[in-house]
Amino acid sequence: MNSLGLSKRPQDTRVVVAMSGGVDSSVTAAVLREEGYDVVGITLQLYDHGLALQKPGACCAGQDIYDARQVADRIGIPHYVLDYEGRFSQDVMDDFADSYLRGETPIPCVRCNQRVKFRDLLNTARDLGADALATGHYVRRIAGPQGAELHRAVDPAKDQSYFLFATTREQLEFLRFPLGGLTKPETRVLAERHGLEVAAKPDSQDICFVPNGNYAEVVAKLRPGSVEPGDIVHVDGRVLGRHKGVVHYTVGQRKGLGIGGIRGQEEEALYVVRLEPARRRVVVGPRRDLARSLVMVRDVNWLGPDLAEGAGIEVSVKLRSAQPAAPALWRAGPDGTARVELLEPQHGIAPGQACVVYQGDRVLGGGWISGTAGGVAEAMEAGETVA
C-alpha cells in the first residue's frame, strides 16, 4: 500500500495533479514527484487568456498558467493546459449570474469544483490512465469502514471542506488531498525546499472571474439589461429609498445600503432581511428580523450514513464559509431535499449559499439553501408570542 492508499508501487501509480499555478497545488505535485509517483500536471484555462493576463492575483489567469508550467519544468513532470473556457462559462459563470438575479448569493468556487474540476477534469484524468486525481485543497480524505470519508483539514484556518461538500462518494474514491494534514506555513517551507519560485506567492483572494470584487458588474455584462433599479423597503412597509439592482445586495448586509443613514424606529442599524427580485425590492429591518430557526435545503449530496426520509440526525452545520458551525437537527426529505432545525436561531442565512453538515471533523454532506423559516417577523405576523 503506497502513501495514497493504493496497492501499487509509487512508480507504477499515475497521479494527475490539478495545478492552478499557486503554491498549494505546486507543492502537491512536487511532493508526489519526490515520492516517486508518475505525476502529470494539468492546468485549466477557464476564461480568455488575454484578458486574464491583465488581472494578476486571480486563479487560473495567464500568469498562473505560466507559473504552473515553470513548476512542472522544475520538478520534471509533463504539463498540459486544457481549454475549459466554454464549460466554465456555461457551468459556473452563467449559473453565477442567474443565481444573483434570483436574489441568491452564489458560491461559484463550489460550482467549479462540482461541475468542472471534479467532473470534467476527473474524467480527463481517467482518460490519461491515472489512478488518482490530486489537488492542493486543505481537506482530508480518510478511509472509513464504508469507504472514503471527507474530513476537515488539520489547520482550521485553511480548512476548505465547506467548498467541497458536493464531492460525491464516487469522486472521493478517486481524489487525493496530500496537504490536508499540513498548515500553510509548512506548505511554504516545502515549496522553498523544492526550490519553487511560487513559494512566496500570495493566495488568491477573489473569485477568479471577478478579480476586482465587483459582482454586479459581471452580472450586468453576462446578462445585459437584467439589472434593474427598485425600492428599498422596511419590513414595516415604509419605502426608504431606491437601489440600482438587487444584485448589489445579500441577506445580512449592513453596510452600503444607500439609504442615507436612515435607521429603524428604535435607532437600530438596518440589515438586508430578504430580497424580492420579482418585485425588484430589497427589504431591510433590524437585526432581530434576520434570525431564522429553520433552513430548507435542495440538491443534497450525502456522504454520511443512510437516512430514511424524515429521519433526523444530530449534526453541526455551516451556513456560510466564514461562520462557525451551529448545532442542528438534519432531517432528510424527498427528492434530494432536507430540513435543518437549528438549536439556536442564526442570522443572515442567505439562499444560494451552502449548508454543509458535520459530525466532529467529518463532512456528512450538504446542499444549497433554498429558503428559511421560523423568524421573529414571521412569528409576529402569525400572532405568536415571541420571547
Buried (B, 14 or more C-beta within 10 A) or exposed (E): EBBBEBEEEBEEBBBBBBBBBBBBBBBBBBBBBBBBBBBBBBBBBBBBBEEBEEBEBBBBBBBBBEBBBBBBEBBEBEBBBBEBBEBBBEBBBBBBBBBBBBBBBBBBBBBBBBBBBBBBBBEBBBEBEBBBBBBBBBBBBEEEEEEBBBBBBBBEEBBBBBBBBBBBBEBBEBBBBBBBEBBBEBBBBBBEEBEBEBBEBEEBEBBBBBBEEEBBEBBBEBBEEBBEEBBBBBBEEEEBBEBBBBBBBBBBBEEEBEBEEEEBEEEEEBBBBBBBBEEBBBBBBBBBBBBBBBBBBBBBBBBBEEBEEEEBBEBBBBBBBEBEBBEBBBBBBEEBBBBBEBEEBBBBBBBBBBBBBBBEBBBBBBBBBBEBEBBBBBBEEEEEEEE
